[in-house]
Amino acid sequence: MTTNRSEYFSVNQKTWDEWARYHVGSRFYDLEGFKAGQRTGRAGLDALETALVGDVAGKSLLHLQCHFGLDTLAWARRGARATGVDFSEEAIRAARALAGELGLPATFVHSNLYDLPARLSGEFDIVFTSHGVLGWLPDLEGWARVIARFLAPGGAFCIIEAHPFAMVFDDEAEAPALRPRYPYFHAPEPQRVERQGSYAAPDAPIRSITYQWAHSLSDIIGSLLRAGLRIVSFEEYPFGAWAMFPWMAERPDGTCELPPGLGSLPLMFSLVASKDERPGRGLGAARTPDTGRGS
């Protein structure tokens, strides 16, 4: 029996509200290190992301599914006029408090991604999203339309995310082995996942229930093309942002790879897409977004 999509969102939102309370103080996110300008284990990802997005100084940037805002605030530190969006009210509350504490020029909007056109206006030079975001979305066609709506002509959409092929393998097997467990192709009904704690706070005294959707690589690329965007670059990497399998090896730059003997797999990908310019409009001329209607 198909459950109303809003019910899945409600369960996921409640879970992310609970997670946010523990993530702010977790070693995984290293908030104190971020405040000091030295995020633990982020050297590789920071270098990759800044190379992917480029110079953001003076540009407007929309960060979708920003959680409690650390990456949004990192873009603000690099000079962007940053706006972060997340459906967790608890996470957005923490993000706003952190921005105020650090005096960083970032705006945070509480909204489900699909509802964002009704809560935010304007266009952005850059739309960015990263690391563990697509599985929470039941509909990539709607996702891509939201991106196209907010991307200024001549602007760039940038995503860096876990590779969907790597996500099919058993992430609980203790021995170093790759065994398919999860679907690769999308289905309307999500996978129900129940776990102790969260990915960032496994010892948190909560029992988490989430609903997540699989999306193939063709789903991701195709949805962006059908929304009218043009693919500028696409890259695959034999390392990832986190240990998606418990026996993965950490690299010196903080990213994770398969141990010797298992070969190499695409564990992460990045993609940049652009929106055609209208006559007389360039990347630097994007209209400053009006965030006054954000919740």
C-alpha positions in Angstrom: 0.0 0.0 0.0 1.4 3.4 -1.0 1.8 5.9 1.8 1.2 9.6 1.2 4.6 11.3 0.5 3.9 13.9 3.2 3.9 11.1 5.8 7.4 10.0 4.7 8.5 13.6 4.9 7.0 14.0 8.4 8.9 11.0 9.7 12.2 12.1 8.1 11.8 15.7 9.4 11.1 14.5 12.9 14.2 12.3 12.7 16.4 15.1 11.4 15.1 17.4 14.1 16.3 14.8 16.7 19.6 14.3 14.9 20.4 18.0 14.8 20.3 18.3 18.6 23.1 15.7 18.8 25.0 16.6 15.6 25.8 20.2 16.8 28.0 18.7 19.5 29.3 15.7 17.7 32.9 14.9 16.9 31.8 14.1 13.4 30.9 17.7 12.7 33.6 19.2 14.9 31.8 22.5 15.5 34.6 23.9 17.8 37.1 23.2 15.1 34.9 25.0 12.5 34.7 28.0 14.8 38.5 28.1 15.0 38.7 27.7 11.2 40.2 24.2 11.3 37.6 21.6 10.4 38.9 18.1 11.2 39.1 15.6 8.3 37.9 18.1 5.7 41.1 18.9 3.8 40.3 16.7 0.8 36.7 17.6 0.5 37.3 21.3 1.0 39.9 21.3 -1.8 37.6 19.3 -4.1 34.6 21.5 -3.5 36.4 24.8 -3.9 38.0 23.6 -7.1 34.5 22.5 -8.4 32.6 25.7 -7.5 35.5 28.2 -8.1 35.8 31.7 -6.7 32.6 32.6 -4.8 33.6 36.1 -3.6 30.8 38.5 -4.1 28.5 35.9 -5.7 25.1 34.7 -4.4 25.0 31.0 -3.4 22.0 28.9 -2.6 22.8 25.8 -0.5 20.1 23.1 -0.7 19.7 20.6 2.2 22.2 22.5 4.4 21.5 20.7 7.7 22.7 23.1 10.5 24.7 25.2 8.1 28.4 24.5 8.5 29.1 24.2 4.7 26.8 27.2 4.1 28.9 29.2 6.5 32.1 27.9 5.0 31.0 29.4 1.7 30.2 32.7 3.5 33.7 32.7 4.9 35.0 32.4 1.3 33.1 35.5 0.4 29.7 34.3 -0.9 26.4 35.8 -0.1 25.1 32.5 1.1 21.6 31.2 1.7 21.0 27.8 3.3 17.8 25.8 3.1 16.7 22.8 5.1 13.5 21.1 6.2 14.6 20.6 9.8 13.4 23.5 11.9 15.8 22.4 14.7 18.8 22.5 12.2 17.8 25.9 10.8 17.5 27.3 14.3 21.0 26.1 15.1 22.4 27.4 11.8 20.9 30.9 12.5 22.4 30.9 16.0 25.8 29.9 14.7 25.8 32.5 11.9 25.0 35.2 14.5 27.6 33.9 16.9 30.3 34.0 14.2 29.1 37.2 12.5 28.9 35.6 9.1 26.6 37.0 6.4 24.4 34.0 5.8 20.6 33.6 5.6 18.8 30.4 6.5 15.4 29.4 5.3 13.3 26.6 6.9 11.6 24.8 4.0 11.0 21.5 2.4 13.0 21.6 -0.9 9.9 21.2 -3.0 8.1 24.0 -1.3 11.0 26.5 -1.7 9.6 28.4 -4.7 6.7 29.5 -2.4 9.1 30.6 0.4 12.0 32.2 -1.4 12.4 34.5 -4.4 15.2 35.7 -6.5 18.0 34.0 -8.5 21.5 32.8 -7.5 24.8 32.7 -9.2 25.5 29.3 -7.7 23.2 26.5 -6.5 25.1 23.9 -4.4 24.3 20.7 -2.7 26.5 17.9 -1.3 27.1 14.6 0.5 24.1 12.5 1.4 21.3 14.6 0.0 19.6 12.8 -2.9 18.4 9.8 -1.0 15.9 12.0 0.9 14.2 13.1 -2.2 11.4 11.0 -3.8 11.2 13.0 -7.0 14.3 14.2 -8.9 12.3 15.8 -11.6 10.8 18.2 -9.1 14.3 18.7 -7.6 15.8 19.7 -10.9 13.0 22.1 -11.6 13.6 23.8 -8.2 17.3 24.1 -9.1 16.5 25.6 -12.5 14.0 28.0 -10.9 16.6 29.5 -8.6 19.7 29.4 -10.9 20.4 32.7 -12.6 21.1 32.6 -16.3 24.8 32.0 -16.7 25.0 30.5 -13.3 26.3 27.1 -12.2 24.7 24.2 -10.3 27.3 22.1 -8.5 26.7 18.8 -6.7 29.2 16.4 -5.1 27.5 13.3 -3.8 27.9 9.6 -3.0 27.9 7.5 -6.2 24.6 5.7 -6.6 26.4 2.5 -7.7 28.4 2.3 -4.4 25.1 2.7 -2.5 23.8 -0.7 -3.6 26.3 -2.6 -1.4 25.8 -3.9 2.1 26.9 -1.1 4.5 26.7 -3.3 7.7 28.9 -6.2 6.7 31.8 -6.4 9.1 34.2 -8.3 6.8 35.7 -6.5 3.8 33.4 -7.7 1.1 31.1 -6.0 -1.4 27.7 -7.7 -1.5 24.7 -6.1 -3.2 21.9 -5.4 -0.8 20.0 -2.3 -1.9 18.3 -1.3 -5.2 20.1 0.8 -7.8 17.0 1.9 -9.7 14.3 4.2 -8.3 11.0 2.9 -7.0 8.1 5.1 -5.8 8.1 3.4 -2.4 11.2 4.2 -0.3 13.4 1.9 1.8 12.5 2.0 5.5 15.7 2.2 7.6 15.7 1.8 11.4 18.9 2.4 13.4 20.3 3.3 16.8 21.5 6.9 17.0 22.6 8.6 13.7 25.4 8.5 11.2 27.2 11.3 13.1 26.2 10.4 16.6 25.8 6.6 16.8 25.7 6.6 20.6 22.9 9.1 20.8 20.0 7.7 22.9 17.5 7.7 20.1 16.0 5.1 17.8 15.9 6.6 14.3 13.4 5.7 11.6 14.0 7.1 8.1 12.6 6.7 4.6 15.1 6.9 1.7 14.9 6.6 -2.1 17.4 5.2 -4.6 18.2 7.2 -7.8 20.3 5.9 -10.7 23.0 8.0 -12.4 20.7 8.4 -15.4 17.9 9.7 -13.1 20.3 12.4 -11.8 21.7 13.5 -15.1 18.4 13.1 -17.0 16.4 15.2 -14.6 18.8 18.1 -14.9 18.8 17.9 -18.7 15.0 17.8 -18.8 14.8 20.9 -16.5 16.7 22.8 -19.2 20.2 22.7 -17.8 23.4 21.9 -19.6 26.0 19.5 -18.2 29.4 21.2 -18.1 31.4 18.6 -16.2 31.0 15.2 -14.7 33.7 13.3 -12.6 33.8 10.1 -10.6 36.2 9.4 -7.7 37.5 6.1 -6.1 37.1 7.7 -2.7 34.2 9.1 -0.7 33.3 11.7 1.9 32.7 9.2 4.7 33.2 5.5 5.5 30.1 4.1 3.8 31.4 0.6 4.8 32.8 0.1 8.3 36.0 -1.4 7.0 37.0 1.4 4.7 40.4 3.0 5.0 40.8 6.7 5.8 43.2 8.7 3.6 45.5 11.4 4.9 43.2 14.1 3.6 40.2 12.8 5.5 38.4 11.0 2.6 37.8 7.3 2.6 38.7 4.5 0.1 38.4 0.8 -0.2 41.2 -1.3 1.4 43.8 -3.0 -0.7 42.6 -6.1 -2.5 39.1 -4.9 -3.3 40.0 -3.0 -6.5 38.5 0.4 -7.1 34.9 1.5 -7.4 33.3 4.9 -8.1 32.4 6.0 -4.5 31.6 9.6 -5.2 30.8 11.8 -8.2 30.7 15.5 -9.0 28.7 17.4 -11.6 28.4 21.0 -12.8 25.5 22.2 -14.9 24.8 25.6 -16.3 21.7 27.6 -17.3 21.8 29.4 -20.6 22.3 33.2 -20.3 19.6 35.6 -21.4 21.0 38.4 -23.6 22.8 41.0 -21.6 23.0 38.9 -18.4 26.3 37.4 -17.2 27.2 35.4 -14.1 28.2 38.4 -12.1 25.0 40.2 -12.9 22.6 37.8 -11.1 19.8 39.6 -9.2 20.4 39.7 -5.4 17.9 37.2 -3.9 15.1 38.4 -1.7 15.0 36.1 1.4 12.5 38.1 3.3 9.8 35.5 2.9 11.8 32.7 4.3 10.3 31.0 7.3 
